[in-house]
Amino acid sequence: MINFIKRTNLFLIISSVTIVVSLLLVLVFGLKPGIDFTGGTVVQISGVTTQDGSEVSKDEVSHILSDQGVDVVSVSTGFELRFKETSQEQWTPVSDVFAQTYAGYVQDSFQTVGPVLGQELVRKTLFAVILSSISLLFYIAWRFKDRVFGIAAVIALIHDVLVILGTFALLGNLLNVEVDVMFVTATLTALAFSVHDTIVLFDRVREVKRRQPKDDFETVMNTAINSTLVRSLSTSLSIAFVLIALLVLGGTVIRWFVVALLVGTISGAYSSPFTAAPLTVFWHRWKKNKSATTRSRNT
């Protein structure tokens, strides 16, 4: 059996550094909100090639849009066009120009999101994260009859959120990656996996305590980590392999959705045994030392 608990301080330092670095990345670089949050229009086009079948550059497509008076936000690889909110009637003449210029031109999708809807989505996203954190705190504290379990689970949740946000703040700065509603979906899904692992670990702690009532808390926690770690890693690796396959073969549409899920899965697999568990051990050590100090003063 591996003694993870003797490295409690090391795990807490790693988690603390990860949280601080992720928070700094978010504060320094910020997140690049997509049209889902800011409002605007997204058009996906294909068949944009010359008469001899060679590819057309993004600059050439941007030039056509500018000539037609379209305020372009971005033109990505695969020709996903993003610009300020535009109606279908305003876009139709521009689409006709593309059709005349490129014989194989096809408009695959046209989506417009108003700024009011974008702001509402931001509010709902924040509300969902806050509500889930509070619910998790109370549920785990009630379930395991100890509020420190709830606090540790929420801190592990915050750790995972910040890792995902920090990663995308860095990607936004380096690769101009935007966050959209798919990013929110991936983040909440990854957090669900993380919370599940944490609850499984704490439930195993309760079982070990019932079977081995004479063992101290550190021994119980170490036994619980060892008995759940293989299962947790097997589940996380299975998810990671599927996500890697989607990342390689899935195309550009779901690329960053998959990346967010992958980062969240890796972070969640780490945070349950090596953030939440060490926090509970640290708390019980502090509580035990405090009780010993109080008894020594009384005597």
MIKOLMAR-666285 format. One record per residue: residue in three letters; x, y, z of N, C-alpha, C in turn. Coordinates in nm, 3 decimals, padded with zeros to 5 digits. Example, Ala and Ser with C-alpha at 12.3 -4.5 7.8 and 13.67 -1.06 7.14 Angstrom:
<domars>
  aa     npx     npy     npz    capx    capy    capz     cpx     cpy     cpz
 ALA  01.319 -00.569  00.780  01.230 -00.450  00.780  01.320 -00.330  00.780
 SER  01.285 -00.225  00.708  01.367 -00.106  00.714  01.290  00.003  00.787
</domars>
This chain:
<domars>
  aa     npx     npy     npz    capx    capy    capz     cpx     cpy     cpz
 MET  00.084 -00.120  00.000  00.000  00.000  00.000  00.088  00.125  00.000
 ILE  00.061  00.217 -00.091  00.140  00.341 -00.100  00.093  00.439  00.008
 ASN  00.189  00.499  00.076  00.154  00.595  00.181  00.146  00.736  00.120
 PHE  00.027  00.770  00.069  00.007  00.902  00.010  00.001  01.011  00.116
 ILE -00.047  00.976  00.233 -00.074  01.077  00.336  00.054  01.143  00.386
 LYS  00.165  01.071  00.383  00.289  01.133  00.431  00.335  01.246  00.339
 ARG  00.278  01.252  00.218  00.311  01.359  00.123  00.199  01.464  00.117
 THR  00.120  01.471  00.222  00.007  01.564  00.226  00.051  01.707  00.199
 ASN  00.156  01.751  00.265  00.202  01.890  00.247  00.246  01.916  00.103
 LEU  00.313  01.817  00.042  00.356  01.833 -00.097  00.236  01.848 -00.190
 PHE  00.135  01.764 -00.171  00.016  01.772 -00.255 -00.056  01.905 -00.237
 LEU -00.061  01.953 -00.114 -00.127  02.082 -00.089 -00.049  02.197 -00.152
 ILE  00.084  02.188 -00.151  00.165  02.293 -00.214  00.142  02.292 -00.365
 ILE  00.141  02.172 -00.426  00.118  02.162 -00.571 -00.019  02.219 -00.606
 SER -00.122  02.183 -00.528 -00.257  02.234 -00.556 -00.264  02.385 -00.538
 SER -00.197  02.436 -00.434 -00.199  02.581 -00.410 -00.130  02.656 -00.522
 VAL -00.014  02.605 -00.567  00.058  02.669 -00.677 -00.027  02.666 -00.805
 THR -00.092  02.552 -00.829 -00.177  02.540 -00.948 -00.290  02.641 -00.944
 ILE -00.354  02.657 -00.828 -00.463  02.754 -00.815 -00.413  02.896 -00.837
 VAL -00.299  02.930 -00.777 -00.245  03.065 -00.790 -00.206  03.095 -00.934
 VAL -00.136  03.001 -00.999 -00.094  03.021 -01.138 -00.215  03.035 -01.229
 SER -00.315  02.949 -01.211 -00.436  02.956 -01.294 -00.508  03.088 -01.274
 LEU -00.517  03.130 -01.150 -00.583  03.258 -01.121 -00.509  03.374 -01.184
 LEU -00.375  03.370 -01.178 -00.295  03.477 -01.240 -00.314  03.479 -01.391
 LEU -00.320  03.361 -01.453 -00.342  03.355 -01.598 -00.476  03.418 -01.636
 VAL -00.579  03.390 -01.556 -00.711  03.447 -01.583 -00.708  03.599 -01.565
 LEU -00.642  03.646 -01.457 -00.639  03.789 -01.428 -00.553  03.866 -01.529
 VAL -00.442  03.804 -01.571 -00.349  03.873 -01.662 -00.401  03.871 -01.806
 PHE -00.437  03.753 -01.854 -00.478  03.738 -01.994 -00.629  03.753 -02.013
 GLY -00.705  03.709 -01.915 -00.850  03.712 -01.930 -00.897  03.607 -02.029
 LEU -01.028  03.587 -02.034 -01.087  03.495 -02.131 -01.140  03.573 -02.250
 LYS -01.131  03.513 -02.366 -01.183  03.577 -02.487 -01.326  03.527 -02.509
 PRO -01.425  03.609 -02.477 -01.564  03.562 -02.493 -01.602  03.549 -02.639
 GLY -01.669  03.439 -02.671 -01.718  03.418 -02.806 -01.848  03.491 -02.830
 ILE -01.902  03.472 -02.947 -02.025  03.542 -02.985 -02.142  03.498 -02.899
 ASP -02.136  03.376 -02.844 -02.242  03.331 -02.755 -02.260  03.425 -02.637
 PHE -02.151  03.493 -02.595 -02.156  03.583 -02.481 -02.165  03.729 -02.523
 THR -02.099  03.766 -02.631 -02.094  03.907 -02.669 -02.203  03.946 -02.767
 GLY -02.261  03.846 -02.833 -02.358  03.876 -02.939 -02.288  03.891 -03.073
 GLY -02.353  03.850 -03.179 -02.295  03.860 -03.313 -02.349  03.751 -03.403
 THR -02.283  03.731 -03.514 -02.327  03.634 -03.615 -02.212  03.541 -03.651
 VAL -02.245  03.413 -03.663 -02.148  03.312 -03.704 -02.202  03.244 -03.829
 VAL -02.120  03.242 -03.934 -02.158  03.175 -04.059 -02.049  03.074 -04.093
 GLN -02.091  02.950 -04.116 -01.997  02.846 -04.158 -02.015  02.823 -04.308
 ILE -01.905  02.838 -04.384 -01.912  02.819 -04.528 -01.811  02.714 -04.571
 SER -01.832  02.657 -04.688 -01.739  02.558 -04.742 -01.737  02.570 -04.894
 GLY -01.651  02.494 -04.958 -01.639  02.500 -05.103 -01.574  02.627 -05.154
 VAL -01.498  02.694 -05.065 -01.433  02.820 -05.103 -01.297  02.787 -05.164
 THR -01.298  02.757 -05.294 -01.175  02.723 -05.366 -01.173  02.796 -05.500
 THR -01.056  02.807 -05.558 -01.042  02.870 -05.690 -01.091  02.773 -05.798
 GLN -01.093  02.821 -05.921 -01.143  02.739 -06.031 -01.059  02.613 -06.052
 ASP -00.930  02.620 -06.021 -00.844  02.501 -06.038 -00.844  02.412 -05.914
 GLY -00.926  02.446 -05.813 -00.940  02.361 -05.695 -00.845  02.392 -05.582
 SER -00.759  02.494 -05.597 -00.665  02.527 -05.490 -00.736  02.605 -05.378
 GLU -00.678  02.598 -05.258 -00.739  02.661 -05.142 -00.728  02.813 -05.149
 VAL -00.827  02.878 -05.089 -00.829  03.024 -05.081 -00.785  03.065 -04.941
 SER -00.705  03.169 -04.930 -00.655  03.213 -04.799 -00.764  03.284 -04.720
 LYS -00.744  03.287 -04.589 -00.838  03.358 -04.501 -00.837  03.508 -04.531
 ASP -00.720  03.559 -04.569 -00.709  03.702 -04.600 -00.797  03.739 -04.718
 GLU -00.804  03.651 -04.818 -00.887  03.680 -04.935 -01.035  03.683 -04.898
 VAL -01.076  03.590 -04.813 -01.215  03.588 -04.767 -01.245  03.713 -04.685
 SER -01.153  03.750 -04.597 -01.171  03.872 -04.516 -01.181  03.996 -04.605
 HIS -01.104  03.998 -04.714 -01.106  04.111 -04.807 -01.243  04.125 -04.873
 ILE -01.301  04.011 -04.913 -01.435  04.015 -04.974 -01.537  04.066 -04.874
 LEU -01.529  04.021 -04.750 -01.623  04.065 -04.647 -01.609  04.215 -04.622
 SER -01.485  04.263 -04.616 -01.462  04.406 -04.593 -01.515  04.490 -04.709
 ASP -01.497  04.441 -04.832 -01.548  04.514 -04.949 -01.701  04.525 -04.946
 GLN -01.766  04.427 -04.883 -01.912  04.427 -04.875 -01.963  04.500 -04.751
 GLY -01.871  04.562 -04.678 -01.909  04.641 -04.562 -01.939  04.560 -04.437
 VAL -01.893  04.435 -04.431 -01.915  04.350 -04.314 -01.804  04.375 -04.213
 ASP -01.843  04.404 -04.088 -01.746  04.430 -03.982 -01.697  04.296 -03.926
 VAL -01.586  04.247 -03.980 -01.538  04.112 -03.949 -01.473  04.109 -03.811
 VAL -01.510  04.007 -03.732 -01.443  03.982 -03.604 -01.329  03.883 -03.625
 SER -01.359  03.772 -03.694 -01.255  03.673 -03.721 -01.297  03.582 -03.835
 VAL -01.196  03.527 -03.902 -01.217  03.425 -04.004 -01.124  03.311 -03.967
 SER -01.181  03.198 -03.925 -01.099  03.088 -03.877 -01.076  02.986 -03.989
 THR -00.980  02.895 -03.963 -00.954  02.786 -04.057 -01.080  02.701 -04.071
 GLY -01.113  02.663 -04.193 -01.239  02.594 -04.216 -01.349  02.691 -04.251
 PHE -01.312  02.821 -04.251 -01.401  02.931 -04.290 -01.528  02.938 -04.205
 GLU -01.504  02.955 -04.075 -01.611  02.995 -03.984 -01.598  03.146 -03.968
 LEU -01.695  03.219 -04.019 -01.690  03.365 -04.021 -01.764  03.421 -03.901
 ARG -01.701  03.513 -03.832 -01.762  03.576 -03.715 -01.761  03.728 -03.736
 PHE -01.876  03.789 -03.719 -01.884  03.935 -03.731 -01.998  03.986 -03.645
 LYS -02.010  04.116 -03.638 -02.113  04.176 -03.554 -02.251  04.138 -03.603
 GLU -02.348  04.151 -03.514 -02.484  04.101 -03.541 -02.535  04.150 -03.677
 THR -02.573  04.054 -03.761 -02.619  04.082 -03.897 -02.742  03.996 -03.925
 SER -02.841  04.055 -03.987 -02.962  03.980 -04.020 -02.939  03.895 -04.145
 GLN -03.029  03.801 -04.168 -03.021  03.716 -04.286 -03.034  03.798 -04.413
 GLU -03.119  03.903 -04.408 -03.138  03.990 -04.526 -03.011  04.066 -04.558
 GLN -02.937  04.110 -04.456 -02.812  04.181 -04.479 -02.702  04.088 -04.530
 TRP -02.710  03.961 -04.489 -02.605  03.866 -04.528 -02.626  03.813 -04.669
 THR -02.749  03.805 -04.715 -02.779  03.744 -04.845 -02.698  03.803 -04.960
 PRO -02.687  03.936 -04.975 -02.605  03.992 -05.085 -02.458  03.950 -05.076
 VAL -02.406  03.940 -04.953 -02.267  03.897 -04.935 -02.253  03.751 -04.976
 SER -02.352  03.670 -04.939 -02.351  03.529 -04.977 -02.355  03.513 -05.129
 ASP -02.431  03.602 -05.195 -02.440  03.596 -05.342 -02.304  03.626 -05.406
 VAL -02.229  03.718 -05.346 -02.095  03.751 -05.399 -02.004  03.629 -05.387
 PHE -02.010  03.560 -05.273 -01.929  03.438 -05.257 -01.969  03.333 -05.360
 ALA -02.100  03.319 -05.383 -02.149  03.219 -05.479 -02.101  03.249 -05.620
 GLN -02.094  03.381 -05.654 -02.046  03.420 -05.788 -01.895  03.403 -05.801
 THR -01.825  03.421 -05.690 -01.679  03.416 -05.693 -01.627  03.272 -05.690
 TYR -01.692  03.187 -05.610 -01.647  03.050 -05.592 -01.760  02.954 -05.632
 ALA -01.734  02.876 -05.736 -01.839  02.790 -05.793 -01.889  02.685 -05.694
 GLY -01.801  02.637 -05.605 -01.842  02.532 -05.511 -01.891  02.584 -05.378
 TYR -01.913  02.715 -05.370 -01.949  02.776 -05.241 -02.080  02.719 -05.184
 VAL -02.077  02.686 -05.054 -02.196  02.638 -04.983 -02.200  02.705 -04.846
 GLN -02.317  02.757 -04.812 -02.336  02.812 -04.678 -02.391  02.700 -04.590
 ASP -02.310  02.655 -04.494 -02.349  02.540 -04.410 -02.439  02.581 -04.293
 SER -02.415  02.699 -04.237 -02.497  02.742 -04.124 -02.492  02.893 -04.109
 PHE -02.597  02.946 -04.048 -02.605  03.090 -04.021 -02.670  03.104 -03.883
 GLN -02.596  03.166 -03.789 -02.646  03.177 -03.653 -02.622  03.318 -03.601
 THR -02.726  03.378 -03.546 -02.714  03.511 -03.488 -02.753  03.506 -03.341
 VAL -02.669  03.566 -03.256 -02.695  03.573 -03.113 -02.694  03.719 -03.072
 GLY -02.802  03.766 -03.013 -02.811  03.905 -02.968 -02.731  03.927 -02.841
 PRO -02.683  04.049 -02.815 -02.605  04.078 -02.695 -02.682  04.056 -02.566
 VAL -02.815  04.075 -02.570 -02.894  04.054 -02.450 -02.892  03.907 -02.410
 LEU -02.907  03.817 -02.509 -02.901  03.674 -02.483 -02.763  03.634 -02.431
 GLY -02.659  03.697 -02.486 -02.524  03.668 -02.440 -02.504  03.704 -02.293
 GLN -02.554  03.821 -02.251 -02.543  03.863 -02.112 -02.624  03.771 -02.021
 GLU -02.740  03.729 -02.068 -02.823  03.637 -01.989 -02.752  03.503 -01.970
 LEU -02.682  03.457 -02.072 -02.609  03.332 -02.063 -02.496  03.343 -01.961
 VAL -02.428  03.457 -01.956 -02.322  03.478 -01.857 -02.380  03.469 -01.716
 ARG -02.493  03.536 -01.693 -02.555  03.534 -01.561 -02.597  03.392 -01.522
 LYS -02.656  03.321 -01.615 -02.701  03.185 -01.585 -02.583  03.091 -01.559
 THR -02.474  03.112 -01.631 -02.356  03.029 -01.610 -02.298  03.049 -01.471
 LEU -02.282  03.176 -01.432 -02.231  03.206 -01.298 -02.324  03.152 -01.190
 PHE -02.453  03.168 -01.211 -02.551  03.119 -01.115 -02.543  02.967 -01.102
 ALA -02.525  02.897 -01.214 -02.517  02.750 -01.212 -02.395  02.704 -01.132
 VAL -02.280  02.770 -01.153 -02.158  02.731 -01.082 -02.171  02.757 -00.933
 ILE -02.224  02.875 -00.897 -02.239  02.911 -00.755 -02.339  02.819 -00.686
 LEU -02.453  02.794 -00.753 -02.555  02.708 -00.694 -02.504  02.565 -00.676
 SER -02.431  02.514 -00.775 -02.378  02.378 -00.763 -02.275  02.368 -00.650
 SER -02.194  02.472 -00.632 -02.093  02.472 -00.525 -02.160  02.472 -00.387
 ILE -02.260  02.558 -00.370 -02.331  02.565 -00.241 -02.405  02.434 -00.213
 SER -02.472  02.381 -00.314 -02.545  02.254 -00.297 -02.449  02.142 -00.261
 LEU -02.334  02.140 -00.328 -02.233  02.038 -00.300 -02.183  02.048 -00.157
 LEU -02.157  02.170 -00.112 -02.108  02.192  00.024 -02.205  02.135  00.127
 PHE -02.333  02.170  00.114 -02.432  02.125  00.212 -02.460  01.975  00.201
 TYR -02.465  01.925  00.078 -02.496  01.783  00.061 -02.387  01.695  00.122
 ILE -02.260  01.724  00.090 -02.152  01.640  00.139 -02.136  01.655  00.290
 ALA -02.153  01.779  00.342 -02.145  01.799  00.486 -02.253  01.717  00.558
 TRP -02.374  01.713  00.498 -02.482  01.634  00.558 -02.459  01.485  00.540
 ARG -02.414  01.448  00.422 -02.397  01.307  00.390 -02.293  01.240  00.477
 PHE -02.182  01.311  00.503 -02.071  01.252  00.577 -02.058  01.306  00.719
 LYS -02.157  01.382  00.762 -02.165  01.431  00.901 -02.042  01.509  00.944
 ASP -01.980  01.579  00.849 -01.861  01.658  00.880 -01.847  01.767  00.774
 ARG -01.853  01.893  00.818 -01.851  02.002  00.721 -01.717  02.013  00.647
 VAL -01.610  01.959  00.704 -01.480  01.970  00.638 -01.480  01.893  00.505
 PHE -01.558  01.786  00.497 -01.567  01.712  00.371 -01.631  01.800  00.263
 GLY -01.735  01.873  00.299 -01.800  01.963  00.204 -01.708  02.075  00.161
 ILE -01.635  02.134  00.256 -01.542  02.242  00.225 -01.431  02.193  00.133
 ALA -01.376  02.075  00.164 -01.269  02.018  00.081 -01.317  01.990 -00.060
 ALA -01.441  01.938 -00.073 -01.496  01.909 -00.206 -01.514  02.036 -00.287
 VAL -01.560  02.143 -00.223 -01.580  02.270 -00.293 -01.446  02.331 -00.335
 ILE -01.345  02.322 -00.248 -01.212  02.373 -00.284 -01.155  02.294 -00.403
 ALA -01.176  02.161 -00.402 -01.132  02.080 -00.516 -01.207  02.121 -00.642
 LEU -01.335  02.154 -00.627 -01.415  02.202 -00.740 -01.360  02.334 -00.794
 ILE -01.327  02.426 -00.703 -01.270  02.554 -00.742 -01.135  02.532 -00.812
 HIS -01.057  02.439 -00.760 -00.928  02.404 -00.823 -00.949  02.364 -00.968
 ASP -01.047  02.277 -00.993 -01.070  02.229 -01.130 -01.122  02.340 -01.220
 VAL -01.212  02.424 -01.168 -01.263  02.537 -01.247 -01.149  02.630 -01.289
 LEU -01.061  02.662 -01.193 -00.951  02.755 -01.221 -00.850  02.694 -01.319
 VAL -00.828  02.563 -01.310 -00.736  02.498 -01.405 -00.790  02.511 -01.547
 ILE -00.920  02.485 -01.564 -00.981  02.496 -01.697 -00.977  02.641 -01.745
 LEU -01.016  02.735 -01.658 -01.016  02.877 -01.696 -00.876  02.926 -01.727
 GLY -00.779  02.887 -01.644 -00.642  02.929 -01.667 -00.587  02.875 -01.798
 THR -00.619  02.750 -01.827 -00.574  02.690 -01.953 -00.630  02.766 -02.073
 PHE -00.759  02.801 -02.067 -00.819  02.869 -02.180 -00.781  03.017 -02.185
 ALA -00.745  03.075 -02.072 -00.690  03.211 -02.076 -00.556  03.211 -02.150
 LEU -00.474  03.108 -02.123 -00.345  03.096 -02.192 -00.365  03.065 -02.341
 LEU -00.457  02.973 -02.371 -00.485  02.940 -02.511 -00.544  03.060 -02.586
 GLY -00.626  03.138 -02.517 -00.681  03.258 -02.580 -00.574  03.358 -02.615
 ASN -00.474  03.369 -02.527 -00.366  03.463 -02.553 -00.272  03.413 -02.662
 LEU -00.246  03.282 -02.665 -00.151  03.227 -02.761 -00.214  03.194 -02.896
 LEU -00.337  03.137 -02.892 -00.399  03.086 -03.014 -00.532  03.154 -03.047
 ASN -00.565  03.258 -02.972 -00.688  03.333 -02.998 -00.814  03.245 -02.980
 VAL -00.808  03.153 -02.885 -00.920  03.062 -02.859 -01.027  03.135 -02.779
 GLU -01.151  03.124 -02.823 -01.264  03.189 -02.754 -01.340  03.089 -02.670
 VAL -01.408  03.140 -02.567 -01.495  03.055 -02.486 -01.640  03.082 -02.526
 ASP -01.716  02.975 -02.538 -01.855  02.988 -02.582 -01.942  02.895 -02.499
 VAL -02.065  02.874 -02.542 -02.156  02.791 -02.464 -02.108  02.646 -02.460
 MET -02.038  02.600 -02.562 -01.982  02.465 -02.559 -01.873  02.452 -02.452
 PHE -01.799  02.559 -02.432 -01.698  02.561 -02.325 -01.765  02.549 -02.189
 VAL -01.875  02.620 -02.170 -01.950  02.613 -02.044 -02.000  02.471 -02.022
 THR -02.053  02.410 -02.127 -02.103  02.272 -02.118 -01.992  02.176 -02.080
 ALA -01.877  02.191 -02.143 -01.763  02.104 -02.114 -01.715  02.122 -01.971
 THR -01.711  02.247 -01.925 -01.665  02.276 -01.788 -01.757  02.212 -01.685
 LEU -01.887  02.231 -01.700 -01.982  02.174 -01.605 -01.979  02.021 -01.608
 THR -01.960  01.964 -01.727 -01.951  01.818 -01.738 -01.826  01.765 -01.667
 ALA -01.714  01.832 -01.688 -01.589  01.792 -01.622 -01.601  01.803 -01.471
 LEU -01.669  01.907 -01.423 -01.687  01.923 -01.279 -01.774  01.811 -01.223
 ALA -01.870  01.766 -01.300 -01.955  01.655 -01.254 -01.872  01.529 -01.234
 PHE -01.779  01.502 -01.327 -01.690  01.386 -01.311 -01.606  01.402 -01.184
 SER -01.553  01.521 -01.163 -01.467  01.547 -01.048 -01.543  01.527 -00.917
 VAL -01.662  01.583 -00.909 -01.743  01.570 -00.788 -01.776  01.423 -00.761
 HIS -01.806  01.350 -00.867 -01.837  01.208 -00.851 -01.720  01.133 -00.790
 ASP -01.598  01.159 -00.839 -01.480  01.094 -00.783 -01.460  01.129 -00.636
 THR -01.484  01.257 -00.602 -01.467  01.301 -00.464 -01.566  01.232 -00.372
 ILE -01.691  01.221 -00.414 -01.793  01.156 -00.332 -01.762  01.007 -00.315
 VAL -01.715  00.942 -00.421 -01.677  00.800 -00.411 -01.565  00.783 -00.310
 LEU -01.465  00.872 -00.313 -01.353  00.864 -00.219 -01.401  00.882 -00.076
 PHE -01.482  00.985 -00.053 -01.530  01.011  00.083 -01.622  00.900  00.133
 ASP -01.699  00.841  00.042 -01.784  00.730  00.081 -01.701  00.609  00.123
 ARG -01.588  00.589  00.055 -01.498  00.481  00.093 -01.434  00.510  00.230
 VAL -01.407  00.637  00.259 -01.356  00.674  00.392 -01.455  00.631  00.499
 ARG -01.582  00.656  00.476 -01.685  00.619  00.573 -01.690  00.467  00.591
 GLU -01.677  00.393  00.482 -01.680  00.247  00.492 -01.560  00.194  00.570
 VAL -01.441  00.250  00.542 -01.319  00.205  00.611 -01.328  00.237  00.760
 LYS -01.381  00.354  00.793 -01.397  00.391  00.935 -01.490  00.294  01.006
 ARG -01.594  00.249  00.937 -01.688  00.156  00.998 -01.625  00.018  01.018
 ARG -01.540 -00.023  00.923 -01.476 -00.154  00.933 -01.357 -00.154  01.028
 GLN -01.287 -00.039  01.032 -01.165 -00.029  01.114 -01.176  00.090  01.210
 PRO -01.264  00.081  01.307 -01.291  00.196  01.395 -01.172  00.238  01.480
 LYS -01.075  00.148  01.502 -00.961  00.183  01.587 -00.851  00.258  01.512
 ASP -00.856  00.259  01.379 -00.753  00.329  01.300 -00.773  00.480  01.310
 ASP -00.660  00.553  01.308 -00.672  00.698  01.308 -00.715  00.747  01.170
 PHE -00.749  00.876  01.162 -00.807  00.929  01.038 -00.710  00.922  00.921
 GLU -00.582  00.946  00.947 -00.484  00.944  00.838 -00.472  00.804  00.776
 THR -00.475  00.703  00.860 -00.469  00.565  00.809 -00.594  00.532  00.729
 VAL -00.708  00.576  00.779 -00.835  00.553  00.710 -00.835  00.620  00.573
 MET -00.791  00.744  00.567 -00.788  00.817  00.441 -00.691  00.753  00.343
 ASN -00.576  00.712  00.391 -00.478  00.649  00.302 -00.532  00.517  00.245
 THR -00.600  00.440  00.328 -00.661  00.316  00.282 -00.767  00.344  00.175
 ALA -00.847  00.449  00.199 -00.953  00.485  00.104 -00.894  00.530 -00.030
 ILE -00.787  00.608 -00.026 -00.724  00.654 -00.151 -00.671  00.535 -00.230
 ASN -00.601  00.445 -00.162 -00.544  00.329 -00.230 -00.651  00.238 -00.290
 SER -00.765  00.227 -00.222 -00.869  00.136 -00.270 -00.952  00.195 -00.383
 THR -00.950  00.329 -00.399 -01.030  00.392 -00.505 -00.945  00.446 -00.620
 LEU -00.814  00.454 -00.601 -00.729  00.521 -00.700 -00.729  00.447 -00.834
 VAL -00.717  00.315 -00.831 -00.713  00.239 -00.955 -00.844  00.256 -01.032
 ARG -00.956  00.248 -00.961 -01.087  00.265 -01.025 -01.099  00.404 -01.086
 SER -01.057  00.506 -01.010 -01.066  00.644 -01.058 -00.978  00.666 -01.180
 LEU -00.855  00.613 -01.176 -00.764  00.630 -01.290 -00.816  00.554 -01.413
 SER -00.872  00.435 -01.392 -00.925  00.358 -01.504 -01.038  00.434 -01.573
 THR -01.127  00.491 -01.492 -01.239  00.569 -01.548 -01.187  00.692 -01.623
 SER -01.095  00.765 -01.559 -01.043  00.888 -01.620 -00.966  00.859 -01.748
 LEU -00.886  00.751 -01.749 -00.810  00.716 -01.868 -00.902  00.673 -01.982
 SER -01.009  00.602 -01.948 -01.105  00.562 -02.051 -01.167  00.685 -02.116
 ILE -01.203  00.782 -02.034 -01.259  00.907 -02.087 -01.154  00.981 -02.169
 ALA -01.031  00.986 -02.117 -00.924  01.060 -02.184 -00.893  01.000 -02.321
 PHE -00.891  00.868 -02.333 -00.862  00.804 -02.462 -00.969  00.839 -02.566
 VAL -01.094  00.838 -02.522 -01.203  00.875 -02.614 -01.189  01.021 -02.656
 LEU -01.157  01.108 -02.561 -01.143  01.250 -02.592 -01.025  01.276 -02.685
 ILE -00.916  01.205 -02.663 -00.799  01.222 -02.751 -00.835  01.179 -02.894
 ALA -00.910  01.069 -02.906 -00.953  01.025 -03.038 -01.042  01.131 -03.104
 LEU -01.132  01.190 -03.028 -01.217  01.297 -03.081 -01.135  01.420 -03.118
 LEU -01.033  01.448 -03.038 -00.947  01.563 -03.065 -00.872  01.546 -03.196
 VAL -00.828  01.424 -03.223 -00.751  01.397 -03.345 -00.842  01.386 -03.467
 LEU -00.957  01.322 -03.450 -01.042  01.289 -03.565 -01.169  01.372 -03.575
 GLY -01.201  01.448 -03.472 -01.332  01.513 -03.467 -01.344  01.642 -03.545
 GLY -01.235  01.699 -03.591 -01.244  01.823 -03.668 -01.241  01.947 -03.580
 THR -01.250  02.062 -03.646 -01.232  02.190 -03.576 -01.355  02.234 -03.497
 VAL -01.473  02.184 -03.534 -01.596  02.232 -03.471 -01.599  02.201 -03.322
 ILE -01.556  02.081 -03.285 -01.563  02.039 -03.144 -01.425  02.039 -03.077
 ARG -01.324  02.092 -03.143 -01.187  02.081 -03.092 -01.173  02.138 -02.951
 TRP -01.216  02.260 -02.929 -01.192  02.324 -02.800 -01.289  02.275 -02.694
 PHE -01.406  02.227 -02.737 -01.496  02.158 -02.646 -01.428  02.034 -02.589
 VAL -01.363  01.958 -02.675 -01.294  01.836 -02.633 -01.174  01.871 -02.545
 VAL -01.101  01.977 -02.580 -00.986  02.018 -02.498 -01.030  02.055 -02.357
 ALA -01.140  02.130 -02.345 -01.191  02.167 -02.213 -01.228  02.043 -02.132
 LEU -01.294  01.948 -02.197 -01.329  01.823 -02.128 -01.204  01.746 -02.085
 LEU -01.104  01.743 -02.172 -00.982  01.669 -02.143 -00.906  01.731 -02.026
 VAL -00.893  01.864 -02.027 -00.826  01.933 -01.916 -00.903  01.910 -01.786
 GLY -01.036  01.921 -01.791 -01.117  01.901 -01.672 -01.108  01.759 -01.620
 THR -01.102  01.661 -01.710 -01.092  01.521 -01.669 -00.960  01.494 -01.598
 ILE -00.851  01.546 -01.653 -00.719  01.527 -01.591 -00.713  01.597 -01.456
 SER -00.762  01.721 -01.451 -00.761  01.795 -01.326 -00.849  01.729 -01.221
 GLY -00.966  01.679 -01.263 -01.056  01.614 -01.169 -00.999  01.485 -01.115
 ALA -00.928  01.409 -01.200 -00.866  01.285 -01.154 -00.759  01.313 -01.049
 TYR -00.695  01.430 -01.059 -00.593  01.468 -00.961 -00.654  01.525 -00.834
 SER -00.754  01.612 -00.848 -00.802  01.690 -00.735 -00.871  01.608 -00.627
 SER -00.939  01.500 -00.665 -01.011  01.421 -00.563 -00.916  01.357 -00.462
 PRO -00.817  01.277 -00.507 -00.728  01.215 -00.408 -00.615  01.306 -00.359
 PHE -00.578  01.407 -00.437 -00.458  01.484 -00.403 -00.485  01.631 -00.369
 THR -00.612  01.671 -00.368 -00.649  01.804 -00.318 -00.753  01.792 -00.207
 ALA -00.865  01.727 -00.239 -00.972  01.713 -00.140 -00.927  01.628 -00.020
 ALA -00.865  01.514 -00.048 -00.823  01.425  00.060 -00.716  01.489  00.150
 PRO -00.607  01.546  00.094 -00.509  01.612  00.182 -00.567  01.726  00.264
 LEU -00.666  01.798  00.210 -00.729  01.906  00.287 -00.798  01.852  00.411
 THR -00.869  01.740  00.397 -00.937  01.683  00.514 -00.835  01.632  00.616
 VAL -00.726  01.574  00.567 -00.621  01.527  00.658 -00.557  01.644  00.730
 PHE -00.528  01.750  00.656 -00.468  01.870  00.717 -00.559  01.927  00.825
 TRP -00.689  01.931  00.795 -00.786  01.983  00.892 -00.788  01.897  01.019
 HIS -00.791  01.765  01.005 -00.794  01.678  01.122 -00.664  01.684  01.202
 ARG -00.552  01.702  01.133 -00.425  01.722  01.204 -00.430  01.848  01.288
 TRP -00.478  01.956  01.224 -00.486  02.085  01.295 -00.581  02.074  01.414
 LYS -00.695  02.008  01.394 -00.793  01.992  01.501 -00.735  01.908  01.615
 LYS -00.661  01.802  01.578 -00.601  01.715  01.679 -00.494  01.790  01.759
 ASN -00.411  01.868  01.688 -00.307  01.945  01.758 -00.368  02.051  01.848
 LYS -00.477  02.111  01.802 -00.544  02.213  01.883 -00.601  02.152  02.010
 SER -00.661  02.033  01.998 -00.717  01.966  02.115 -00.606  01.927  02.213
 ALA -00.492  01.880  02.158 -00.380  01.842  02.245 -00.325  01.964  02.318
 THR -00.316  02.076  02.249 -00.267  02.200  02.312 -00.360  02.246  02.421
 THR -00.491  02.236  02.396 -00.591  02.277  02.495 -00.583  02.189  02.619
 ARG -00.565  02.057  02.600 -00.556  01.966  02.715 -00.431  01.992  02.796
 SER -00.318  02.021  02.725 -00.193  02.048  02.798 -00.203  02.176  02.879
 ARG -00.275  02.274  02.828 -00.291  02.399  02.904 -00.377  02.378  03.027
 ASN -00.480  02.295  03.012 -00.572  02.268  03.123 -00.505  02.191  03.235
 THR -00.408  02.105  03.194 -00.338  02.028  03.297 -00.222  02.106  03.356
</domars>
